[in-house]
Each structure stands twice: as C-alpha cells, then as structure tokens.
C-alpha cells in the first residue's frame, strides 16, 4: 500500500518555558516538557493511523518515530514529532498440514 506518515508540532506558553528554565537551572526532570513531548508523539502516531485508514490499510509495519526540539529566547520551545511506516493490507492464509511440508493456502 505504501508509505504513511503523521506529524505534530507542540509548544508551551511563555510561563511554562520560564518555569522549565528555572527547573533546568537546578537540574532534574522538566515535567511540562515531558508531557509536551508525549502529547506530540501520541498525536503524530494518531495522524499516522488516520492516514493508513484513509488508504484502506489494515496495519502499519516498520513504524519509526523521530522527535526533536528547538528553542530560542523569543519564540520558546517547540517539540516536533514525525511518525512514519509502511501501510499494509492483510490477507488470510490457511496452513495445509496434511502434507509432509505444510503449504500456505490463501483464503477469502
């Protein structure tokens, strides 16, 4: 069926960025950014699945997710998530076990 993908870009408000910089200064996990990255990843994956459904796919295989972030003092922090994979249509097969070397037979 072919390549399918989904992407998402998320940002936080200035106040979240300010809080995160204070936490980052002292060290430790920045929960607002962890949540932001999780949401961006979930949304890009959902977009990937929507695209696959529109193509009539039953499944997506070999899924990859790329995440990145940018930051500057003026516009704040942005998280980018891009998910991509191969959409496939599944077919039903039955194994013929009556022979010495089983064979797969396609069923409808």
C-alpha positions as CSV (number, residue, x, y, z in Angstrom):
1,X,0.0,0.0,0.0
2,X,2.9,2.3,0.7
3,X,4.4,4.9,3.0
4,X,2.2,6.7,5.5
5,X,3.2,9.4,7.9
6,X,1.9,11.7,10.6
7,X,3.4,14.7,12.3
8,X,2.8,17.1,15.1
9,X,4.4,20.3,16.5
10,X,3.6,21.4,20.0
11,X,4.7,24.4,22.1
12,X,4.1,25.7,25.6
13,X,3.3,29.2,26.9
14,X,5.9,31.6,28.0
15,X,5.2,30.9,31.7
16,X,5.8,27.2,31.2
17,X,9.0,28.0,29.4
18,X,10.1,30.3,32.3
19,X,9.2,27.6,34.9
20,X,11.1,25.0,32.9
21,X,14.2,27.1,32.7
22,X,14.2,27.5,36.4
23,X,13.9,23.8,36.9
24,X,16.5,23.2,34.3
25,X,18.9,25.5,36.0
26,X,18.8,23.5,39.2
27,X,18.6,20.1,37.4
28,X,16.0,17.4,37.3
29,X,13.2,16.3,35.1
30,X,11.1,19.1,33.5
31,X,7.6,17.6,33.7
32,X,5.9,20.2,31.4
33,X,8.3,19.3,28.6
34,X,7.9,15.5,29.2
35,X,4.2,15.9,28.9
36,X,4.6,18.1,25.8
37,X,6.8,15.5,24.0
38,X,4.4,12.7,25.0
39,X,1.4,14.6,23.5
40,X,3.3,15.4,20.3
41,X,4.3,11.8,19.9
42,X,0.8,10.5,20.5
43,X,-0.7,13.0,18.1
44,X,1.8,12.2,15.3
45,X,1.0,8.5,15.8
46,X,-2.7,9.1,15.6
47,X,-2.2,11.1,12.4
48,X,-0.2,8.2,11.0
49,X,-3.1,5.8,11.8
50,X,-5.6,8.1,10.3
51,X,-3.7,8.3,7.0
52,X,-3.4,4.5,6.9
53,X,-7.1,4.1,7.5
54,X,-7.8,6.6,4.6
55,X,-5.7,4.4,2.3
56,X,-7.7,1.3,3.4
57,X,-4.8,-0.4,5.3
58,X,-5.3,-3.0,8.0
59,X,-2.0,-2.3,9.7
60,X,1.2,-0.3,9.6
61,X,4.6,-2.0,9.9
62,X,8.1,-0.9,10.4
63,X,7.0,2.3,12.3
64,X,9.6,4.9,13.2
65,X,9.1,8.0,15.3
66,X,11.5,10.9,15.1
67,X,11.3,13.5,17.9
68,X,13.2,16.8,18.1
69,X,13.0,20.1,19.8
70,X,14.1,23.7,19.1
71,X,14.4,26.6,21.5
72,X,15.1,30.3,21.2
73,X,14.6,33.2,23.7
74,X,11.9,34.8,21.5
75,X,9.5,32.1,20.5
76,X,10.2,29.5,23.2
77,X,10.4,25.7,22.9
78,X,8.8,23.7,20.1
79,X,8.6,19.9,20.0
80,X,8.4,18.2,16.7
81,X,7.3,14.6,16.2
82,X,7.1,12.7,12.9
83,X,5.9,9.1,12.7
84,X,6.2,7.0,9.5
85,X,5.8,3.5,8.4
86,X,4.5,1.1,5.7
87,X,0.8,0.6,5.3
88,X,-0.2,-3.0,4.5
89,X,-3.4,-4.9,3.7
90,X,-3.6,-8.2,5.5
91,X,-4.6,-11.4,3.7
92,X,-5.9,-14.6,5.3
93,X,-4.0,-17.8,4.8
94,X,-4.6,-21.4,6.0
95,X,-1.9,-23.9,6.6
96,X,-2.4,-27.3,4.9
97,X,-1.0,-29.8,7.4
98,X,-1.9,-32.9,5.6
99,X,1.3,-32.9,3.5
100,X,4.8,-33.6,4.8
101,X,5.9,-30.0,4.1
102,X,2.9,-27.7,5.0
103,X,1.8,-25.2,2.5
104,X,0.0,-21.9,2.9
105,X,-3.2,-21.5,1.0
106,X,-4.9,-18.2,0.6
107,X,-8.5,-18.0,1.9
108,X,-11.1,-15.5,1.1
